Amino acid sequence: MAEAEMETLVPALSITGASCQGCTKKIRAALEPLTGSTDRVEVDLENQTVALPADTDLADAAQRVTDAGYPAEPLWQPALSVSGATCQGCARKIRNALEPLTGAPERTHVDLEKQTILLMPGIDRNDAAERVTEAGYPARPLNDEEPVEPEQPEQPEQETNRTHKTPEHDETPEADLPAPASNDDQVQLSVTGATCASCVATIEKALMSVKGVTGAHMNLADNTATATGDADPDALVQAVESAGYGASVIEDPDAADEQKQAQDRKQYRDMMIKMAVSLGLGIGLMAYGMGFGSMMISDANQLTWINLGILTFAVMVVTGGHFYVGAAKAFRHHNANMDTLIALGTGTAWLYSMVVSLFPDVFPDMARHVYFEASAMIIGLINLGQALELRAKGKTSEAVRRLLDLRAKTARVIRDGEEQDIPVEQVRKGDQIRVRPGEKLPVDGIIVDGSTRIDESMLTGEPMPVNKASGDEVSAGTLNTHGSIVYEATRVGSETALAQIIRLVKKAQGSKPAIGRLADRISAVFVPSVMLIAVVTALAWFNFGPDPRVVHMMVAATTVLIIACPCALGLATPMSVIVGVGKAAEYGALIRQGDALQTAGKLDLVILDKTGTITEGHPAVTHVHAAEGDQAELLALAAGLEQHSEHPLAEAILERAKSDGAAKRSVTGFEALNGKGVQGELDGEPLRLGNRRWLEGVGIDLSDLDSAARTITDEAGTPLFLSRGNRALGVIGVADAIKQDSEAAIRRLHDAGIRVMMVTGDVQATAEAIARKAGIDDIRAEVLPEDKAAIVEEMRRKGHTVAMVGDGINDAPALAAADVGFAIGTGTDVAIESAAITLMRGSLHGVADAIQISRATVRNIHQNLFGAFIYNTLGIPIAAGVLYPVWGVLMSPILAGAAMSLSSVTVVTNANRLRLFKPRHESETQEGN
């Protein structure tokens, strides 16, 4: 115990919402299982930080405090400038090198974009720089003590997009959320050689076998694999290569995308050439056999067919060599995939034909048929199908490419009084940038000179340009449509809202919803099952088929191998997810994961926060009623209290006091009481401003103010009661206007069969008035923030699939508790990581849009999976010959090859239909794709 008392605790977490000793007690209790004792936790309410022992796992600590209702983030400071760190492997080495100083690798943050190392306060920077340099990455200490901007609460004077809450909400104004941390625990690989769902299963299994990997996902649609955990990237590459595929670490996603597009264009051209050669030979062989000779071997044409067989073999190697190489690799690693089926099918047809050509006397007369043309044409048709599939795949990522195209290539910065154009990568925080009409904004920032209209439609979906003037925030990728402005860069590189949107969309496009895991389970046994069916088919024809049995056996078995299409199964889900996530992004809905995309379509209850979600979030004073004295004195006292507060309601009261010329009174001992209001002292008497429940609870008689309060609530306002000592002085009404489109958006939710509930800290009468205006089905009033999550859980227990819609970090517990959490934001707020889906424009239409897109996407996935299953369920038996006993029909291997190619192209084409989908509004039919 003595050691614990002497232990030095260092500031470790930044928190929001903690304002009293009760909050301190909750935070200490939440961290006790981690630290071993509440004595090893210090909460600084003034600076909103938590100090912890040096060896504490900060990620775990932050999560525990957040779960307790106080959103928390690790508190880092930029400490070192580093060079040569280019990938997550470099970051891992740096963290390990600093572990003796920091206590744990997780207590070091490496910003690869800015080549900066962030450390906890108190770390010896000179020692840290030496250790990083010795690890192979030259580093030097930074003298600038400026805290990490994303990790710090926003200062009041800079809060241009704050969340507006009433005292009853028990919430503090929202600070800018921290920018998403770089995915230090994720490594993304570019994979080559994967062709089907069986390849996906093999690669994921190989990655999961690497030490430190906790999750792995292969996306066949864009040929990338993502491994989650603490694994060496080189080990991941080696694991994929050991499974028979090529792999490389993606260090620069943009460069990787450009390289992949170039490779895809080249691959498309190569496949079309190979298709032309193999189909040309196949058609030529068929024409020769049918027109000038015979497909049956005789003494007259035996030598000709032997030579044609050798030519066919050469063409098969040149145009289909990748299939045989892939099959050989799979065989060496005890796997089987689509290449295996193609190689076995075409190889069997060619080998049989060659043996017949060389030794015709061994076979009965009717069994001397050759199938060289089938081998060539099958390869040609499959190459054609893969080329068309590749072309269609390229269209699915148009949403991301459009986002990438928004980025400006250069910026016109003002340095030393002169304007100069520089690459956007060289723009630094604090640079002043001039943007003329018609130009894109290169980075995020704040206007310091000029006014204009900014087209933000590409980021938020809002069609009309927005007026911007000095002090307003602007975002990279938006378009300056009117005046010339100068603005100061605040976020550059990967920190900009546009960069984070691109990163989020890509991540979501690579995720796998639950419905996709059904295809995974089937694909794991698909190819071996097809091979077994082919063997059974061959034996059945050999033992029970008509003459020539050998020919029928070979044709049926080959057709079974060729017609089976595991690639259609592998593409069914990821293709639709890529298009669906991209389509949602076009409408300003940023989906973080595939499961959210799927679940959003099942919602039957949407719970809405009130302030900033249904309403504008800009409260204003509408009523001032004084029980004694005049209105000016009432406002002066209220303003005296609120001048110490950062709450949005404080701003409303201060603005009204200023406009009415009411001078603020000098109040001491200010204290904000969450869920109640604010209090202080004036001339030795307690001065309180807050809700009815609190003031009546401390013995204040408010009966004389009932009529005025009722008038306020009837008009959807919030009454704030002011008392001095034991006397009620009056009531101030504050109202927040309902957004113009909230009512229409809620009608769209009703049209979709979804009930809407509002939870608010406001009094019942105010909540009912707002619900009537907006058309809300159910309300829960006078709710404290910590109770919102309980309401969500209650609704889920009743069998509802629940969405929670809030305005960011203050609603985090409820957002996390819901089946799908929607965070309302604006184009410049970085509220991207706080919910499953983030709406870039502050409109509830985004919720309806996301739900409609979800339903369309899931319906599209069902169509793809149904088509793939039905194709294989019907195609394989027909290929095996089930129609022969009744109609005497046996499918040709050539037709099987065409059908197999068509199945994949059909899946990809159907997924691309989603690109044409548009969410329907009230006057239109809700469903439809």
ZIDA-V846686 format. One record per helix or strand. SS is the DSSP state (h for helix, s for strand). FROM is the first residue (numbers start at 1). TO is the last residue. If there is no record, write none. Layout:
[[SS & FROM & TO] [SS & FROM & TO]]
This chain:
[[h & 2 & 6] [s & 10 & 15] [h & 21 & 35] [h & 38 & 40] [s & 41 & 44] [s & 49 & 52] [h & 58 & 67] [s & 72 & 74] [s & 77 & 82] [h & 88 & 102] [h & 105 & 107] [s & 109 & 111] [s & 116 & 119] [h & 125 & 134] [s & 139 & 141] [s & 147 & 147] [h & 149 & 151] [h & 156 & 158] [h & 167 & 169] [s & 186 & 192] [h & 197 & 208] [s & 213 & 219] [s & 224 & 229] [h & 233 & 242] [s & 246 & 249] [h & 253 & 292] [s & 296 & 296] [h & 302 & 332] [h & 338 & 358] [h & 360 & 362] [h & 365 & 367] [s & 369 & 369] [h & 372 & 396] [h & 398 & 405] [s & 410 & 415] [s & 418 & 423] [h & 424 & 426] [s & 432 & 435] [s & 440 & 440] [s & 444 & 449] [s & 452 & 455] [h & 457 & 460] [s & 466 & 468] [s & 473 & 474] [s & 479 & 480] [s & 485 & 491] [h & 493 & 495] [h & 497 & 509] [h & 514 & 544] [h & 549 & 563] [h & 566 & 586] [s & 589 & 591] [h & 594 & 602] [s & 605 & 609] [s & 615 & 615] [s & 620 & 626] [h & 631 & 642] [h & 648 & 659] [s & 668 & 673] [s & 677 & 682] [s & 685 & 690] [h & 692 & 697] [h & 703 & 714] [s & 717 & 724] [s & 727 & 735] [s & 738 & 738] [h & 742 & 751] [s & 755 & 759] [h & 764 & 774] [s & 778 & 780] [h & 785 & 797] [s & 802 & 806] [h & 809 & 817] [s & 820 & 824] [s & 837 & 839] [h & 845 & 880] [h & 884 & 887] [h & 893 & 916]]
